[in-house]
Amino acid sequence: MSGFPRSVLLGFAVAFVAVVATAWIVGTVGTETGFDWELAAIFGTALGMTLLAVTTGGSAYLTGRDVSATRDLAELTREDQRARERPTVLLHSASYEQDNVRLSLTNVGLGPAVNIVVMARLTTPDLVVSTDWWRVAAILPGSNVTSSVEIDVRVRDLDRSDVEIRVEGTYTDRRRMENYHVLTNVQTGPLASPSE
C-alpha cells in the first residue's frame, strides 16, 4: 500500500465508517418496528454511490489539471527544442571589390540555416542599385560562407566614397516552417576602397 498517501487511506476509512454509521442510524430510526435491513441497505448504497460520484468527479478534476500541466510541459519542451535548433545567420562582412560585392555570412545559431537568400543594395546620392539575389542552400552551425555578387554596370565607375551598402536577406530553419531575417549591420558611411 505504498502507492496511496496516508491521508487518502484515512479519508476512505472515514467515509466508509460514516456511510455504515449513517445507514445504521437510518435503518434504526426509519421504522417503528425495530431495525430495517432493507432501508439501511438502500440508504447506505445510495449514500455510498453519491460519495463515489463525488470522488470520481474530484478525480476527474485532478486528472484534468494533471493533463493540462503535462500539455504545458510538452509545449515548453517543444519551444526549448525549437530554440535549440534555431539558426541565427549574421552578416559577417560586406566589401566592395572591383565589380563585385563580397559577402560573408556566419551561422552562430545551434541549428542549420536553410534556403538563405541575400541581396546587397548600393546607394549613392543619385542612384540606388540592387545586386542579384545570392542564394545558399544551407549554412551549418558555426560555419561561414563567403561569395561575391556581381554589381550593376552603372555603379562600377562611381567614386567609392559616395557609395553606401545595405544587405538584407532571409532564411529558414531545418523544418522550413519559419522565416528569419539575416542579422545585418547597416553600413552608413562610405565603403572602403580596395587598398584599405
C-alpha positions as semicolon CSV with decimal commas, in nm:
position;residue;x (nm);y (nm);z (nm)
1;M;0,000;0,000;0,000
2;S;0,288;0,234;-0,060
3;G;0,104;0,376;-0,367
4;F;-0,152;0,577;-0,164
5;P;-0,066;0,854;0,080
6;R;-0,186;0,802;0,436
7;S;-0,427;1,095;0,414
8;V;-0,610;0,933;0,119
9;L;-0,641;0,598;0,301
10;L;-0,760;0,777;0,614
11;G;-1,019;0,966;0,405
12;F;-1,150;0,637;0,257
13;A;-1,171;0,482;0,603
14;V;-1,357;0,781;0,749
15;A;-1,601;0,786;0,453
16;F;-1,666;0,410;0,490
17;V;-1,731;0,442;0,863
18;A;-1,956;0,746;0,801
19;V;-2,165;0,558;0,539
20;V;-2,205;0,249;0,761
21;A;-2,291;0,459;1,069
22;T;-2,541;0,673;0,879
23;A;-2,703;0,366;0,720
24;W;-2,731;0,206;1,067
25;I;-2,890;0,522;1,210
26;V;-3,141;0,544;0,920
27;G;-3,218;0,169;0,950
28;T;-3,285;0,209;1,322
29;V;-3,476;0,537;1,321
30;G;-3,654;0,493;0,986
31;T;-3,903;0,231;1,106
32;E;-4,123;0,178;1,409
33;T;-4,075;-0,199;1,427
34;G;-3,702;-0,205;1,501
35;F;-3,404;-0,219;1,270
36;D;-3,499;-0,228;0,898
37;W;-3,222;-0,400;0,700
38;E;-3,371;-0,317;0,363
39;L;-3,399;0,056;0,439
40;A;-3,044;0,064;0,582
41;A;-2,905;-0,119;0,277
42;I;-3,085;0,108;0,027
43;F;-2,980;0,426;0,209
44;G;-2,621;0,303;0,258
45;T;-2,598;0,211;-0,112
46;A;-2,739;0,548;-0,218
47;L;-2,502;0,737;0,012
48;G;-2,205;0,524;-0,099
49;M;-2,287;0,584;-0,467
50;T;-2,314;0,958;-0,401
51;L;-1,973;0,959;-0,234
52;L;-1,834;0,754;-0,523
53;A;-1,972;1,007;-0,772
54;V;-1,818;1,297;-0,577
55;T;-1,486;1,114;-0,554
56;T;-1,495;1,033;-0,926
57;G;-1,566;1,398;-1,007
58;G;-1,277;1,509;-0,786
59;S;-1,051;1,254;-0,952
60;A;-1,157;1,375;-1,297
61;Y;-1,084;1,734;-1,196
62;L;-0,739;1,646;-1,064
63;T;-0,665;1,435;-1,372
64;G;-0,769;1,728;-1,593
65;R;-0,526;1,954;-1,407
66;D;-0,251;1,695;-1,449
67;V;-0,325;1,666;-1,821
68;S;-0,317;2,045;-1,855
69;A;0,015;2,063;-1,672
70;T;0,153;1,783;-1,892
71;R;0,036;1,966;-2,204
72;D;0,205;2,287;-2,083
73;L;0,525;2,095;-2,011
74;A;0,517;1,938;-2,358
75;E;0,474;2,283;-2,517
76;L;0,767;2,419;-2,315
77;T;0,975;2,122;-2,430
78;R;0,880;2,189;-2,794
79;E;0,970;2,558;-2,758
80;D;1,302;2,465;-2,599
81;Q;1,375;2,223;-2,883
82;R;1,289;2,490;-3,142
83;A;1,523;2,733;-2,968
84;R;1,799;2,472;-2,968
85;E;1,752;2,409;-3,340
86;R;1,708;2,773;-3,441
87;P;1,975;2,908;-3,671
88;T;2,097;3,266;-3,642
89;V;2,266;3,400;-3,955
90;L;2,479;3,712;-3,924
91;L;2,634;3,922;-4,196
92;H;2,998;3,884;-4,101
93;S;3,132;4,125;-4,361
94;A;3,042;4,307;-4,682
95;S;3,306;4,466;-4,901
96;Y;3,314;4,635;-5,240
97;E;3,577;4,472;-5,464
98;Q;3,621;4,582;-5,826
99;D;3,300;4,467;-5,995
100;N;3,161;4,268;-5,703
101;V;3,023;4,295;-5,354
102;R;3,186;4,030;-5,138
103;L;2,952;3,899;-4,868
104;S;3,039;3,672;-4,578
105;L;2,766;3,509;-4,368
106;T;2,810;3,316;-4,043
107;N;2,557;3,089;-3,870
108;V;2,600;3,148;-3,496
109;G;2,284;2,956;-3,405
110;L;2,251;2,595;-3,294
111;G;2,065;2,464;-3,599
112;P;2,137;2,469;-3,970
113;A;2,013;2,764;-4,176
114;V;1,838;2,656;-4,495
115;N;1,744;2,844;-4,815
116;I;1,944;3,158;-4,741
117;V;1,868;3,442;-4,981
118;V;2,069;3,767;-4,959
119;M;2,081;4,090;-5,162
120;A;2,304;4,395;-5,137
121;R;2,177;4,743;-5,215
122;L;2,432;5,004;-5,321
123;T;2,330;5,363;-5,263
124;T;2,484;5,685;-5,393
125;P;2,347;6,037;-5,371
126;D;2,196;5,996;-5,719
127;L;2,140;5,623;-5,762
128;V;2,017;5,310;-5,581
129;V;2,117;4,978;-5,735
130;S;2,047;4,628;-5,605
131;T;2,256;4,321;-5,675
132;D;2,107;3,993;-5,786
133;W;1,984;3,768;-5,509
134;W;2,257;3,543;-5,376
135;R;2,127;3,200;-5,276
136;V;2,289;2,949;-5,043
137;A;2,135;2,606;-4,984
138;A;2,247;2,572;-4,621
139;I;2,489;2,701;-4,359
140;L;2,570;2,460;-4,078
141;P;2,601;2,585;-3,719
142;G;2,934;2,757;-3,664
143;S;3,007;2,773;-4,039
144;N;3,091;3,069;-4,257
145;V;3,002;3,113;-4,626
146;T;3,162;3,378;-4,848
147;S;3,072;3,471;-5,203
148;S;3,090;3,760;-5,447
149;V;2,783;3,908;-5,613
150;E;2,827;4,098;-5,938
151;I;2,746;4,468;-5,934
152;D;2,538;4,656;-6,188
153;V;2,747;4,833;-6,453
154;R;2,608;5,173;-6,351
155;V;2,782;5,155;-6,012
156;R;3,122;5,019;-6,119
157;D;3,272;5,352;-6,218
158;L;3,134;5,559;-5,929
159;D;3,356;5,716;-5,668
160;R;3,369;5,466;-5,378
161;S;3,350;5,742;-5,121
162;D;2,993;5,813;-5,237
163;V;2,870;5,450;-5,224
164;E;2,697;5,300;-4,922
165;I;2,592;4,936;-4,892
166;R;2,296;4,774;-4,721
167;V;2,243;4,399;-4,707
168;E;1,916;4,218;-4,644
169;G;1,818;3,856;-4,656
170;T;1,608;3,573;-4,520
171;Y;1,646;3,205;-4,434
172;T;1,452;2,920;-4,272
173;D;1,528;2,655;-4,016
174;R;1,553;2,284;-4,096
175;R;1,177;2,235;-4,068
176;R;1,124;2,516;-4,322
177;M;0,823;2,638;-4,130
178;E;0,954;2,976;-4,008
179;N;1,133;3,253;-4,196
180;Y;1,401;3,461;-4,027
181;H;1,587;3,775;-4,134
182;V;1,964;3,776;-4,173
183;L;2,104;3,996;-3,898
184;T;2,299;4,269;-4,070
185;N;2,493;4,570;-3,969
186;V;2,393;4,867;-4,177
187;Q;2,697;5,048;-4,307
188;T;2,609;5,415;-4,307
189;G;2,942;5,556;-4,415
190;P;3,127;5,526;-4,744
191;L;3,277;5,193;-4,843
192;A;3,645;5,141;-4,800
193;S;3,848;5,132;-5,116
194;P;4,018;4,802;-5,211
195;S;4,357;4,929;-5,094
196;E;4,234;4,990;-4,735
